[in-house]
Amino acid sequence: MRFFRLLTSFSAAALLTFAAVQLTAASAQAPSPVPQIYSDTADAHADLAAALATAKQTHRHVLLDFGGNWCGDCKVLDIYIHQSPNAELLAKNYVLVHVNIGRYDKNQDLADKYNVPLKKGVPALAVLDGNGKEVFVQRTGEFEDMRHMQPSSLTDFLNKWKPQG
């Protein structure tokens, strides 16, 4: 009888351990939330002011990336931004500011200030110098079909508009 109680206790402990391991494994494999490229809570004006100060001090340009989290082409651009050699070009030559346009109902004033025609499509990029002067602004939706473009198109863009000297 004592043997059966010992066996029952051992079986219960083993079963509890197995269940705990399974729960831990399941929670470790739970899907993580989709990262948000364009923050819903960021203050784009404050982010731009900080980026301009950094760019001026470090002799880089500011790269304004207008887009929304719903935008597939914006997500492709973000993937390309983080790939080599684009990540290195960006870090060396630019201060990146993601500007959330919501559903074309946020930060329109910034787009207007820099003559970024959001109606031509997103993502839309603008390059500013450290003083906030326009170096280049996409006016014809050049990257609005990013999913059909190669990472090298971003590399060419970053090389073309990086600070000289």
Number of C-alpha atoms within 10 A of each C-alpha: 6 7 8 9 10 11 12 12 12 12 12 12 12 12 12 12 12 12 12 12 12 12 12 11 11 11 10 10 9 8 8 7 6 7 8 11 16 22 16 15 7 12 12 21 14 10 14 21 13 13 23 24 16 17 23 15 10 14 17 23 29 30 28 25 22 25 27 25 19 13 15 17 22 25 20 19 21 15 13 20 20 12 12 13 14 21 14 13 15 22 11 15 21 27 23 19 21 21 29 24 24 18 11 13 9 15 16 17 12 17 19 11 8 18 14 23 17 22 11 15 19 26 29 25 25 21 24 25 20 22 12 18 13 15 15 15 18 19 16 14 19 15 22 22 16 21 14 10 14 12 19 13 14 18 19 11 11 19 15 11 17 21 16 9 4
